[in-house]
Amino acid sequence: MIKLFASLLLSVSFLLASVNLNTANKNELMSIKGIGNKKAEQILMYRKTHSLNSAMDLKNIKGFGKKIISNVKNDVKKKTKKKKKMKKESK
């Protein structure tokens, strides 16, 4: 029961938090639309030698085209807006 609750809590936190492409773990990366297991692993490998300053830097990774980069930008923006909205409501 405790594991189920913890998993649910963790899942909700992924939906409400913005994703930092430089620090996100595999599961956080996979919460972005268009990023699956393989793409998340590619990002993690790329980060070992490069820094990601924006979603546009993903174009340097093989297989990341305009559509996926656009999805990443949109998903990160939506998550950031939700987080800000929740902070305002709690005040």
C-alpha positions in Angstrom: 0.0 0.0 0.0 2.8 2.4 0.9 4.6 1.7 -2.4 1.4 2.3 -4.4 0.9 5.6 -2.6 4.5 6.6 -3.1 4.3 5.7 -6.8 1.2 7.8 -7.2 2.7 10.7 -5.4 5.8 10.5 -7.6 3.7 10.4 -10.8 1.7 13.4 -9.8 4.9 15.4 -9.0 6.2 14.6 -12.6 3.0 16.1 -14.0 3.2 19.3 -12.0 7.0 20.0 -12.1 8.9 21.5 -14.9 11.6 19.4 -16.4 15.2 20.5 -16.4 16.8 18.8 -19.4 20.2 18.9 -17.7 19.2 17.3 -14.4 16.1 15.2 -15.2 16.3 11.5 -14.7 15.1 8.9 -17.2 11.5 8.8 -15.9 11.2 12.6 -15.8 12.4 12.8 -19.4 9.9 10.1 -20.4 7.1 12.2 -18.9 7.6 14.6 -21.8 5.4 13.9 -24.9 7.4 12.2 -27.6 10.2 11.1 -25.3 10.3 7.4 -24.8 12.8 5.0 -23.3 15.2 5.2 -26.3 15.1 9.0 -26.6 15.5 9.5 -22.8 18.6 7.3 -23.0 20.0 9.3 -25.9 19.5 12.5 -23.9 21.3 11.0 -20.9 24.2 9.9 -23.0 24.5 13.3 -24.7 24.5 15.1 -21.4 27.6 13.2 -20.3 29.7 15.4 -22.7 27.4 18.3 -23.5 25.2 20.8 -21.7 21.6 21.4 -22.8 20.8 25.1 -22.6 17.5 24.8 -24.4 15.3 22.3 -26.1 16.8 23.4 -29.4 20.1 21.8 -28.3 18.4 18.4 -28.8 18.7 18.9 -32.6 22.4 17.8 -32.1 21.2 14.3 -31.1 20.5 11.9 -33.9 16.7 11.3 -34.3 15.5 14.5 -32.7 13.7 16.5 -35.3 11.6 19.7 -35.2 8.4 17.9 -34.1 10.0 16.3 -31.0 11.8 19.5 -30.1 8.5 21.4 -30.4 6.8 18.8 -28.2 9.6 19.2 -25.6 9.3 23.0 -25.7 5.5 22.9 -25.4 5.5 20.3 -22.6 8.1 22.1 -20.5 6.2 25.4 -20.9 2.8 23.8 -19.9 4.3 22.1 -16.9 6.0 25.4 -15.8 2.7 27.3 -16.1 0.8 24.7 -14.1 3.4 24.9 -11.3 3.2 28.8 -11.2 -0.6 28.6 -11.2 -0.6 26.2 -8.3 1.7 28.5 -6.3 -0.6 31.5 -6.9 -3.7 29.5 -5.7 -2.0 28.4 -2.5 -1.2 31.9 -1.4 
